[in-house]
Amino acid sequence: YSHYSSYLFEARLIYSNVGGVQCGDYHQLTLSLNDLEPTKTERKLIKIVDFMGRETQFTPNTPLIYLYDDGTIEKKYIGE
């Protein structure tokens, strides 16, 4: 895509390439700041596992994987 102004983008969708001739359409997309702000939801920790997949509790100086109810996963290393 090409950036034309702060919030206006142009994209070309190429849907065929026959004999070296590209066919496509140009589309413009306008974004507002509201479209870019992340949603704030409360997530709950389901469990903590080590890198072998074994459920564990928080242990400092150990790489751990935190699994949340919204499907997100965080890899954390918290040192002392």
Secondary structure, 3 states (H helix, E strand, C coil): CEECCCCEEEEEEEEEEECCEEEEEEEEEECCHHHHCCCCCCCCEEEEECCCCCEECCCCCCEEEEEECCCCEEEEECCC
